[in-house]
């Protein structure tokens, strides 16, 4: 049975890992969200990893930043089994104060499809 939780191993945790993904050339941008991804360098592990980056200058309120992180992590948790490859993904949110929960989730779905990372 496939686990639907987001384990620690499915998150990018160190700044070195995040920087290496952000340096990759694979990038898609939409309204306030930049999605960067790279193929896993450690091929022994078969699962994809995810990280959300939200700057304090972009979203000043910590409660709003945490809400956006929770929504993005929930989206990845629900769609991680639909990803085509074993990849590292960084979602960089710069200005999503105007979006509600459903709008942000739909925008993430659109950007993942635009990047051809989700097979539906």
C-alpha positions in Angstrom: 0.0 0.0 0.0 1.3 3.4 -0.9 1.7 5.8 2.0 0.0 9.2 1.6 2.0 11.0 4.2 4.9 13.4 3.6 7.9 11.8 5.3 11.1 13.6 6.2 13.0 11.8 3.4 10.6 13.4 0.9 11.6 16.9 1.8 14.6 18.9 0.7 16.1 19.9 4.0 19.6 21.5 3.5 20.4 24.8 1.8 23.0 23.0 -0.3 20.3 20.7 -1.8 17.9 23.6 -2.4 20.6 25.7 -4.1 21.5 22.9 -6.4 17.9 22.6 -7.5 17.5 26.3 -8.0 20.7 26.4 -10.1 19.2 23.9 -12.5 17.9 25.1 -15.8 14.5 23.5 -15.4 12.2 26.3 -14.3 8.6 27.4 -14.9 7.1 30.7 -13.7 3.5 31.8 -13.3 1.7 34.4 -11.2 3.9 34.7 -8.1 5.2 31.1 -8.2 8.4 29.8 -9.7 8.8 26.0 -9.9 12.4 24.7 -10.2 13.2 21.0 -10.5 16.1 18.7 -11.2 16.6 15.0 -11.5 17.8 13.2 -8.4 21.5 12.8 -8.2 21.2 10.0 -5.6 19.5 7.3 -7.8 19.4 4.8 -5.0 16.2 6.4 -3.6 13.2 6.2 -5.8 11.0 8.9 -4.2 10.8 12.6 -5.2 11.6 15.4 -2.7 9.9 18.8 -2.3 10.6 22.2 -0.7 8.7 25.5 -0.4 10.6 28.7 -0.3 8.8 31.9 0.7 10.8 35.1 1.4 10.0 37.5 4.3 10.1 40.4 1.8 7.5 38.7 -0.4 5.0 37.7 2.4 5.7 39.7 5.6 3.2 38.0 7.9 4.5 34.7 9.3 1.0 33.3 9.6 0.4 33.8 5.9 3.8 32.3 5.0 3.1 29.2 7.1 -0.4 28.9 5.5 1.1 29.0 2.0 3.7 26.4 3.0 1.0 24.1 4.4 -1.1 24.4 1.3 1.9 23.7 -1.0 3.0 20.7 1.1 -0.5 19.3 1.1 -0.7 19.6 -2.7 2.6 17.7 -3.0 1.5 15.1 -0.5 -1.6 14.4 -2.5 0.0 14.4 -5.9 3.4 12.8 -5.2 2.3 9.5 -6.6 1.4 11.1 -9.9 4.9 12.5 -10.5 6.6 11.2 -13.7 10.2 11.0 -12.4 12.2 10.8 -9.3 13.0 14.5 -9.0 13.8 17.3 -6.5 11.2 20.2 -6.7 11.5 23.6 -5.2 8.4 25.9 -5.3 9.4 29.5 -4.8 6.4 31.7 -3.8 6.9 35.4 -4.2 3.5 37.0 -4.1 0.4 34.9 -3.3 -1.3 37.1 -0.8 -4.3 37.4 -3.0 -5.0 33.7 -3.4 -7.2 31.6 -1.1 -6.5 27.9 -0.4 -8.3 26.5 -3.4 -6.9 29.1 -5.8 -3.3 28.4 -4.7 -3.8 24.6 -5.0 -5.3 25.1 -8.5 -2.4 27.3 -9.5 0.1 24.7 -8.3 -1.7 22.1 -10.3 -1.5 24.2 -13.4 2.2 24.9 -13.0 3.0 21.2 -12.3 1.1 20.3 -15.5 2.8 23.1 -17.4 6.2 21.7 -16.4 5.0 18.2 -17.5 5.8 16.8 -14.1 2.4 15.3 -13.3 0.7 12.7 -15.4 -3.0 12.9 -15.4 
